[in-house]
Amino acid sequence: MRLDQLLEEMLEIHQPIAEEAGKQLSLLPRRGVPRIEILGDQDLLRQMCANLIANAIRHTQQGAKIGLTCGHEQGWPFIIVADNGPGIPEAERAKVFKRFYRLEKSRTTEGTGLGLSLVKAVADLHGAHIVLTERSPGLAVRVVFPKCQQV
């Protein structure tokens, strides 16, 4: 599955939802020249991306900007979903991947606390790891996949 095509598909589906919520969802420039293709279950990878985007839409303020990008660093393919919302406190970052865990401040928003645990399960299944990075303001969620053939 090509990561750039995956993100374009996710943008087409989720951009109207973000706009309706008063937020801006866009593709950011790709990092690295070659197109990156990864091996994996396309439906699960789509669901993983959908969950990351839905979380960004749900947990950011009115007028927030959410960006999607992909690329590779030293042969390691990745996708990033980044926003300029409130982020996740560093002390909470490991906990958000547990099933049913929700940040205290998010208890008034919709959700079951399963979104990021599903993201982690899909990442694990594909041999990927997740890195949460503070953006000041906001959060960047990077899913890094195993090295594979560049197309």
N, C-alpha and C positions, 0 to 999 in steps of 0.2 A: 504494500500500500504506500502510495506517495504521500508524504506528510503535507506538502503544499496543497495537494488536491483535497486531502482530509480537512484542512483548515478552511479552504475556500467553501467546501460543502457546509461546514459548521457555521461559517459566516452567513451564508445564504439562508440557513434555517433560523439562526438565532438573532440576526440583526433586527428584524421587525419586532421581536420580543423585547430586545434591549431598548429600542426606540420607544415602544409603548410604555416602558418603565421609566422613561426619561433619561436614558443612558446611551452612550455612544460605543458601539462595538465595531472594531476595524481590524484589518490586517496590517501588521507592521512589516517593514522590509525584512526579507529573509536574510539570514546570516549564513554566508557561504554561497559559493556559486553553483555547485552541482545540485541537481535534484536528488532528494534523498528518498529512498524506498526502504521500508522496513517489512519484516515478515511478521505476520500476526493475524489474529482474528479481526476482520474489518468491523464487524458489528460491535464487538467489545471495545475496540479502539474508538469507534464513534460514540459509544455510550460514555466512555471515560472522558472524552472531550466535552460532550454535552453536559456532564456533571460539573466539570470545572467551570464552564461558561455560565451555567445556571447558578452556581455558587457566587461567582463574581457579580452577576446581575442582582441576585438576591441580597447580598451583603455589602453593597456599596450605596452611597448616597445619590440623591437626585443629581443629574449632571455628570456623573462619573464617566470616566473613559476606561474602556477595557480593550486591550490589544492582544492579538494573536500573532504568533510568529513561529517559525521553525528554522532549523539549520543544523549545523554540525560543528563540533569542535574536536579537532584531532581524530576525526572519523567516528565520533560518538554522535548519532542523530538525536535531536531533541525537539520538543515543542514547548512553547511558553504561553501561558495565559496570565497576563499582567493587568493590574488595575491601579487606580489612584484612590482606593477606598481606605477604610480604617486599618486594614491588615489584620494579622493575627499576632498577638503578643508572643515573644520568643518562648516564654515558659509554657505556652499552650500548644506549640507547634507539633510536638510529638503526639499529643493527646488527640488532635483532630482527626487522626486516621483510625481511631477506635470506633467500632460500631456504636451508634446511638449517642455518641459524644457531641455535645453542642456547646459552643462558647456561651457563657452566662448571658452576655448582652444579646445573643441571637435567639434567645428563648421566646421572644415575642414575634419572630418572623416564622414563616412557613418552613417546613422541613422536618425530617425525621432523624437527622444525624447519620444518615447512611451514605450520603454523596461522596465524601472523601474516603470512607472505608472502601467503597466500591472502586474508586479511582486507584487506591493502593492495591486492591486485589487484582485489577486488570494489569497494572504496572508490574506487579510481582509475577503474574502469569507470563508476561512477555520479557521477563528478565530485566526490566527497567527499574530505575530508582527515581524518587521524587525529591526535589530540593525546593524548599520554601525560602524566599529571600525578601527581606524588607526593602521597600522602595522609597519610603519617606516622602510622601505618604503612599500607602498601598502595599500590595503584595505581588510577587511574581512566583508562579508555580511552574517549575521546570520539570518535565518528565524526560529523563535521559535513557535512551534505548541502547541495547548492546551494539557494538560496532557491526556494520554490515556493508554490503556492496553498494557503492554509489553508482547511480544510473546516469 
